[in-house]
Amino acid sequence: MIFAERGAELEILQAALAESVSCGNGGGTRTILIEGGVACGKSETLALTGDRASSAGAVVLGATGSPAPDSPPFDVLRQLIDHPSFPRDARERLRPVDDRHTRTPISQRFTAALQELAREVPVVVTIDDLQYVDGDSLHCLAHLIHHSRKSRILVLLAQSLDCPPQDPTFDTELLRQPGFRRIRLEPLGLPGVAQILAAQPDVPADPRLPAEFHACSGGNPLLLRALIEDHRLSGTCREPGVALGVAPGARFGQAVLTCLHRGGAGMPAAAKALAVLGDPARPERLGQLAGMTPASASRALHALAGAGLLTEGFRFRHPLARAAVIDSMPATERRSLHCLSAALLHQEGAPATEVAGHLLAARDAIGPWGVAVLQEAAEQVLAEDEVRQAIAYLELACESCADDGLRAEMRIRLAAITWRINPAAAEERHLAEPISALRADRLPVASVGLLARLLAAHGRLDEARHALGRIKELSGPEAEWAVGSECEVLMPWTWHPQRSECVGATVGSTRPQDPPVVPGSAQEYECTLAGTEHFLRVSPLTDTTLGPIVTALKSLLYSDRVDLADPWCTWFLEEAARRGAPGWQAVFASLRAEIALRQGRLPAAEDHARRAMRAFPERTGSLFIGGPMSSLILAYTAMGNYGAAARQLNQSVPNALFRTVYGLGYLRARGRYHLATNRIHAALGDFLALGRLAARWGVDRPVLLPWRTDAAEAWLQLSDRDQAARLVTEQLRMSDADNSRVRGVCLRIRAMTGDLAQRPRALAGAVEALQRSGDRLELARALAALGEAHELLGDSARAAVVKSRAWRMADECGAGTLCESIRPDLGDRHPAGVFGGPDNRAFRAAAEAKLSDSEKRVAVLAACGYTNREISERLTVTVSTVEQHLTRVYRKLNISRREQLPPDLQVGMGEIA
């Protein structure tokens, strides 16, 4: 197999052998040097020629150079004279051969002995691995070659390419000999590889294989044999239907190491340096790393290329070859080379990521310059969303940093980055040291604000507030603007900026130096809304913008602009998924669940909450998961799926959850479940506990946690209207009362505590407010209460129409329990006879666009059961005008009767009562 493409070389050797055997005292070739890459067939060629010489009647004396550094003097000469065919008497005359001062007499006696033997029989001397032959033996060989030009002595030498003999004068001596010839064995070409593969009985005759085997082995026969064996052992040669291809394995890796072992002294060192440094490498840089001169490094690289291990550009031909070299190195040697590589590359101004890779592999003796490089590299790879690599760089920088303040800063950065993939790990691994540094006054003031935001993001409000207090102590109260308002910092995921100054530092609306706007005015609202949308439009999703982005989305959500919050949140969620950031996905999916709840889309809320919970790499240990879990429990409860809600509540949660804002949401969700399942006192306990904690932490905002109206509903079920009315009145006096959802729910519950005769008008106000909020579930509840009030007052016709509309809206929300409470006689059946026409969002949107304001007012009143005369009286128009409006409404909406009218058009509802 190994003699494919070796015909010309073998003919030269055969001719030299024949000439040596047959000649008397004539000239001709007396010395042949066979050169080639490591494991390219030199030894096999020597062995074949020796066998042919023996068959021709010649005496063959063979020896091999040893790469061992402690090989004795005259080692190769001793192998020759110990050969059984060497004359015994001459052998005795040559001993001892261990004194270098006697090498000239010894070389003379050695030459004389072989010449005497050659007079009787032709002699062939074969020396393999000439590059390892000791200097004393080389001296004797040189003497033999020089003085045996006319003897029947043929000297065959084999030497690895670019690996000169230990005595540089030996090569010069060869060139002086007229009977010297050099043969070079090149790596196998594609035809040779194909010929060898064709001779393998269990290798399929696939025309693609020769090129793949040649590309992987470089034509090195030893590597090729190893590849064939790996290919055979992998089973792809025998299994039908299996895709063919080269499958380098353990034998290929071992063959690579064998090549290095058999190469010159510089090959292993150069291969190790190249494997660690990475390819390609300049000889100058490689020499510095391997402790070689540039010339020696260049020779070693060429030798590696000649052995088929490297391509022409001095790159490893196959990754497994590099891996085999690296794995063969002791850990200490490998780390030392990585450390030296990092220093060399840093001195040359190499990119930070290239240097950092070596520092990470070395993990030893990293000075201040290394810490700075690791920080720079972390930011560079983070720009490409290589989060885990950035974390690895910064963790090593923290381990190597002796500056307590700088290390704490890096830990804060690590926590922010780690949030992308594992919020729980961000808190557990990285926040303890910055908190300790803050308490010991070692944390730079510039980092305290970010620490406060991270603590708040994990729901640790007490510690976040302490951090903000330290900012004021160190820099004065005016420093608060640099990090945002206290409310914004403390609740980055949940704070609703009602005032523009709360979002000024975040969304760039109004800054302290800008002209002030009137609080609560339309000017302020438009300023805040425009600034928020602009911020979302221009801000990329990064670790530092995550908090402000979520704050901006919350500001839209809690400012009754759910229509804007939902598409923006969807976009950021898709961006987080595209960039492989499960922690970010959890944040935005959780927010989408909250948005869906605020819109009354219960199945969507369930889906988003589940996605948020799935985004965590691990369920345990993360307090943030309390957010989506609370949304999931609220959705299940509102849907009437109490079993699923109970299963979520039965899962154990850490006690630490109730020391965070996420615990507040969990308490509310559990209270709503208890309220729905008629455990009123348990529900009331949860709501009141929630209120105490919210007040203690300074986050008692109805727009976030409407615990007062929740508790009021519980008091109503306990028939305590006074307590319910007190809580509702208290909530209506708070700043959040201008929020349409908060106000609508308050008005609905307050109506239930008042006089029945006044209830329809009060509930109409609730309906009007909830229409603006976009919360269809709360709107359905208000309509259901309105229908119930009409029924209690004896207006059954109007009650039926309003309750039918409430049922349809609750059904669209997926609120099965509410549907049953409105129309228990219908169960799961859709009351087609009542609704009769289109009931989808597209229909409502078309109605909004097609109808004028006056037509909408008439349509809403007609949908709620008012007669044409009653409508005319309430709107102060003639009956004829009402009839004309209804005719146009029917035509525009392509319907035929009042039951098909949408009850939730966005118009004032004060007229309904």
C-alpha angles and dihedrals in degrees: 000000000000094000095068109128090010098104098111094047093049091050090055091050092045091051092049091049093049091048092050093049096047103035124095112192098334128122128248135113113340102160129039124183113202111203130183146126120297112286093006094129105277095129092045090050090052091049093049092049090048091052091050090049091052090049089052091055100259126137110243119204115186137186138166130214117241122226091206109119092218098053110142125248116274089018095147093040089053090053090054098048091045090059111115091235093056111104109265097218091050090049090058092048091054096054130131100040101170101096114090091199089064097050094106094056089042093051090049093051090045092053092045092051093052092045090052090049091047091058087065101036136000113268126212118191115196121191117184125195093021090180089070098046112120119246096248093055090046089055090054092047091050090052091049094049093046095049101039102064093123099034127097090252121125117191116201117190129185123198135171115248116266091007107110123199119272090250107057091200091065093070090049090051090054092053090055093059116096091208094055124115132176123214121191121204109208123202114269117275126221093274091052092050090048090050091052094047091049089058092058109094096205099044111095118240094246115155091216097059101072093058092047093048091046093049091051099043100034088223093294105148094213093050090045092054090049091050092051090050092048089047091051095047092048089066096233090116092062108030113090117226094022115130111253124229144118113297109190111198144156095314092053090051091049091049089054090055090047090055090053092047091052095044129087123293092264098051099077093045092047092046092051092048092048093047091052098038094046127232143320101037132176115236090239094056093040091050092053091051096044096041093246136124116257089250092052091046090051091051091049092051091051090048091052090049091048089054090057094247095111134040122234090272090058095253124137107265093221131019090231090062091057091044091052091053093048093046091051092061122091112248093246092053092047093050091047092054092047091050092050091045091054092051093048094048092046091052090051092051096248118172115284093241091056092051093043092055090061093044089053091051093045098045089182140098096005110169130195091281089057092052090053091048092051091051092050092046091050092057092046095053090041088061086062092047093249090145100164092051091050090050091051091052094048094045090055090047090053092049091051099041117103094186108094094201095048091046091053090050090052090049089056090051090048091052091052092049095043089055087074093069107015122013092185092056090047090063100036099047107032116025100064095072096048090049090052090047090051092052090048092048091243097116115097111243091236089066098046094080093054090047089052091052092049092049090050091048087057089049095248095137099163092057092042091053090049089054091052089050090055090054090056091047094050101038107014131250092293089070090073092082090059091065100028130257120318092248092052093048095045095050108029093157098037111027118117110207101215091172127052092232088064091062100031096102091042109042100022098241109132123352126199093264094052122094108277122246126217110266112247094010126132087245090059093046094051090046092053094044094048092047092049094050091045091052092050091047097052103031120096117215107259138145091264096045096045095088096045091046092054089045090053091049090049090051089058093045095050093041091065092258098119087140088068098037096056100057092043092050090048091053094051091046091055090047091053090049092048091053094048097243108145092177091057090045089056091053096050095038089052090050091049089053089054091047091051090051090051089052093047093244097139101173089049090049089053092050094048094045091051091049090052091052092047091052092071115096087218131017099212126078099021116115092187089071087074087077100061091034089058091050090050092052091048091050094048091047094050090046091053093243094134095161092060091045091051091051090056092048091049091061111100116249125193117260088235088071090075090057090062137065089252088065089059091058089047091053091051093048091049090047092052089051092050090048092051092048093050097253091130100166092050089050092049090050091054093047094049092046088051090052093051093051093045091052092047093052095042095243099110097139120146091208087065105028113014093189093149094062089042090053090044090058088052091050090050090055087051087052093243101134094167093060091045092049092048093054094046092049090049091052093048089057093057124096092251091063090096089065105105095222094048091046094045094052091045092051092048093052094041089053089057090055095051139070116307093229091058094042099091093055092046091048090049088061089051091051091050093051094045092050088062092047095060091226102136094180094057088042089054090051091051092048090048090052090048092051090048090052092052089049093051089050090054098253095126096162094055091041092055093052095047094044091048089056090047090051092052092050093047089048091053089051091052092241099148096172092052090049090053093048091052099044109009090169092065099053108175094341118112109234095232093166089060101040098029098165144056115322105175133111093254089060092051091046090051090050091052091052099042103043127077120228093258091049090050092053092051092045094051094049091046091049089053092056104264118147121235091255092050090049091050091052095049095046094038094234133120123271088242090057091051091050092050091049092050092048091054091045092053091048095047094047095039093233132128109208144030095256089069094057116112110241096200103067113144101255135115112286099196090102094060095075 
